Amino acid sequence: MPPARPLYVFAPADWAALAAWLCAWLGYGFYAERVGDRKPNLMASVAAFRRVWMREAYHRDPRITDVGLIGNLMQSATFFSSTTLLVLGATLAVLGTVERGAEVVEVMRNLPFAQRLTQEMLESKLLVLIFVFVYAFFRFTWSLRQFNLVNIMVGAFPARREDQLPDDPLIVTAGRLNELAGLNFTQGLRAYYYAMPLLLWLIGPTLLAAGTAITTLVLYYMEFRSATVRALADDRSRIRP
């Protein structure tokens, strides 16, 4: 019988860097989606415009423009879903190559700053990377389904007439579904961003920790401090919620 593989294949530094990466991913997501709502940020600003969009679509007739816009959003979600499947296939192929021989492990060992790597460590790191892309796939496909529901809601809007209610429950429901679809799409993109440090982890835990810190800072800048956020916040202050 072949010898049993050890259960704990990572060094303490790997476990520490992996824990820091996971806390950064989950912690930043919680901050951006909940705590960060109290200050101008990208997600909250776009969510406000999504609600305004559904209100305007309710009073617009015909709604060909709105259906076209939803279709473009669905194409983006479809593109990332398909791309994620390709990435998963490629990662599984690499995992199969590691199983068949030690050439990949030897290549990784010869990289600059590479740690002492075993076949079990490389396989385990690839499995973590696969988990991240599986998560991203489910987020993108769920976003796609939610955009489909928004399309149905827009189709259910009544034809324009003088007695239309400005606060029809259909507007609120469609706006909320639009927000949720955008949120899931953003979470899928965030998984892509946090997959980048895992690629550095193939070389060593120090690069994983450094890549995680840089990724978190870049995301915070883009979603809270960038010129795009300031422009959206200025426009958001002039619209009726």
N, C-alpha and C positions, 0 to 999 in steps of 0.2 A: 504494500500500500504506500502511496506517496505521503511524504511527511505533511502533517497538518500545518497550515499557515498560521502565524501568530495573529492573535486577535487585535492587538494594539501595535500597529505597524509604524505609527508616527513617533517622532522624537518629541520631547516636551516643548521645544521651541515651535514645532509644527502645530501642536495642540493650542498653544498660546496665540499664535498668529491666526489660526482658524477661528478661535473663539472671538478674537478682536474683529475679524472680518464679519462674522455673523452678527455680532452686536452692532457694528457700524451699519450694516445693511438694514437690519430690523429697526434699529434706533433711529436712523435717518428717515426711514419710511414713516415711522410713527410721528416724528417731528414735523415732517413736510405735510402730512395729511391731516394732522390734528392740532398740535401745538402751534405750528406755523400759520394757522388760519388767522391768528391775531395780528399778523403783520403782512404787508404786501408781498405776494409771491405768485409764481407763475400759475400754479394749479388753481388757486382761489380766483384769480383774475379771469382765467379762461372759463372757469365754471360759471362765473357771472355772465359772461358773454353767451355761453351755451343756453342759459335760461332766457336771456333776451332773444336769442335766435328762435327758440321754440314759441315764444310769445308772438314774435313777428310772423313766423310761419303760420300760426293759427289765424291771423288776420289777413294773410296774403292769399290771393287767388289769381292765377293758378300757382301751384307750389312746385313747379318743375325745377326751379333753382334750388330749393331745399332738398329735393330728392337727389339732385346731382351732387350737392355738397355731402350728403350722407354717403352716397356711393363712393366719393373720393376717400372719405374716412374709412370705409369698409375695405377699399383697395389697399390702404396702408396696413390695416390689420391683417389682411390676407397675405400681403407680401412678407411681413415679419413672421407670420405663422409658417409659411412655406420655407423661409430662410432658416428658421429654427429647426425644422425637420432636417434640412440639409446639414446643418451644423451637428445635430445629434447623430446623423448617419456617419459623418466624418469622424466624430469622437469615438463612436462605437467601433469604427474600423481601426482606429489607432489602438483602442483597447484590445481588439483581437490580435493585432500585430504584436503587442507586448506579450500576450499569452503564448504566441508561437515562437518567440525568440528573444534574445537579449540584446539585439542590435539597437533598438530604440533606447533602452536603458543606458547603453554604452554611449550613445550620442548625447543624451542628457547629462551624463557624468562629465563629458568633455566640454560642456558649455562654461563660459567664464562665471565665476562666483557660485558654481553649482555645488550643492551639498552632496554628501554621500547618499546615493539613491539606490534603493533596491527595487526589484520588480513589484513587490507587494505595495511599496509606497507609491510608485507611479500609478499602479492600477487604482489604488484608493483615491488618489488625487483626481484622476480622470473620472471616477464615479461621482465625486463631489461636483465636478464641472458638469457632468451629465444631469445631475439633479437640478442644478440651476437652470439649464436650458429646458428641461421638462417643465419646471415651474413657469418659465417664460412662455412656453408653448400654450399652456393652459390659460395664462392671462390673456394672450393675444386672441385665442379662439373664443374665450368668454367675452372679450371686448367686441369681437365680430358679431357674436350672437346678440349682444345688447344693441349694437348699431342696427341690426335687423329689426329688433323690437322698436327702436326709435322710428324706423321707416314705416312700420305698421301703424304706430301712433300717429304719425303725420298723415298717413292715409285715412285714419279714422277722424281727422279733424273735419268738422262740418263745412259745407260750402259757405263762402262768405255771404253774410246777410246783416242787416242793420241791427238785429236784436242779439248779436253775439255777445256773450258775457266776457268781460276783460279778465276775469279770474276763474275761467272754466277749469275744473279739475284735470282735464286732459292736458292743459298747458303745464301744470305742475308735474304731472306724471311723466310727460315727454321730456321736460327739462331735467328731471331727476335721472331718468334712464340715460340721457345724453351725458350727464355728469359721470355716472357710474361707468359708462363705456369708455370715456376719456381717462378715468382713474385707472381702470384695468389696463388700458393701453400704456399709460405711464409706468405702471408697476412692471409690465413686461420689458419696457425699455430700461428701467432701473436694474432689472436682473441682468441685462446685457452689460450695463456699465460695471456692475459688481462682478461679472465674470472675468473682466480684464485682470484684476489682481490674482485670480486663480491661475491664470496662465503664467504669471510671474512666480507663483508658488511652485510650479514644476521645477524651477531653478533653486529656490530656497525660501524658508519662512521669513527671512528679513525682507525680501522683496515683496512678499505678500502683505506684510504689515505696512510697508512704505506705500505700496500701490493702493491699499485700502484707504489710507489717510489722504492721499492725493485725490483719489476718486471721490471721496466724500466732500472734500473741499471744493472740487470742481463742480459737483452737483449743487452744493449749497450756493456757490456763486451764480451759477446759471439760473437757479430757481428762485433766488432771493435777492441777489445784488446786481444782476446784469441790467444793461440798458433796455433789454426787451421787457423785463419786469417793470421797470420804471415807466416805460411807454404805456404798457397795458394798465398799470395802476392809475395813471393820469386819465386815460380814457374811461376807465371803470368808474371813476368818481363823477363822471358827467352823464352816466346812463341811469335809467330808472330800473331798480332791481326787479 
